[in-house]
């Protein structure tokens, strides 16, 4: 896969949500930032399954 250029994104989330992400990232042997990127990719892939109205 060709390497795409990247853009930096900053998000502010509640601490409880961060702790959940941290736990899930650890269970999948990923860093939190890597896990968040993967979750966003999965979510966008899911959304693309449905036609936009």
TAQUI-V692318 format. One record per residue. N is the residue number from 1. PHI is phi in degrees with one decimal (999 if undefined). OMEGA is omega as a letter, one per 30 degrees, with the letter a starting at -180 (none if undefined). BURIAL is I if it has 9 or more other C-alpha atoms within 8 Angstrom, else O. Layout:
N_PHI_OMEGA_BURIAL / N_PHI_OMEGA_BURIAL
//
This chain:
1_999_l_O / 2_-68.1_a_O / 3_-80.7_a_O / 4_-87.6_l_O / 5_-68.6_a_O / 6_-118.9_l_O / 7_-127.0_l_O / 8_-86.6_l_O / 9_-129.1_l_O / 10_-117.7_l_O / 11_-128.0_l_O / 12_-113.1_a_O / 13_-127.2_l_O / 14_-61.4_a_O / 15_-59.9_l_O / 16_-60.6_l_O / 17_-65.4_l_O / 18_-60.6_l_I / 19_-62.8_l_O / 20_-63.0_l_O / 21_-62.1_l_I / 22_-61.1_a_I / 23_-64.8_l_O / 24_-63.8_l_I / 25_-62.4_l_I / 26_-62.5_l_I / 27_-65.1_l_O / 28_-98.4_l_O / 29_57.5_l_O / 30_-123.8_l_I / 31_-74.7_l_I / 32_-61.2_a_I / 33_-63.7_l_O / 34_-65.8_l_I / 35_-65.0_l_I / 36_-61.2_l_I / 37_-58.9_a_O / 38_-65.4_l_O / 39_-61.6_l_O / 40_-63.1_l_O / 41_-62.3_l_O / 42_-61.1_a_O / 43_-64.3_l_O / 44_-64.4_l_O / 45_-61.8_l_O / 46_-61.6_a_O / 47_-62.3_a_O / 48_-70.6_l_O / 49_-74.8_a_O / 50_-111.3_l_O / 51_-65.3_l_O / 52_-84.6_a_O / 53_-110.0_none_O
//
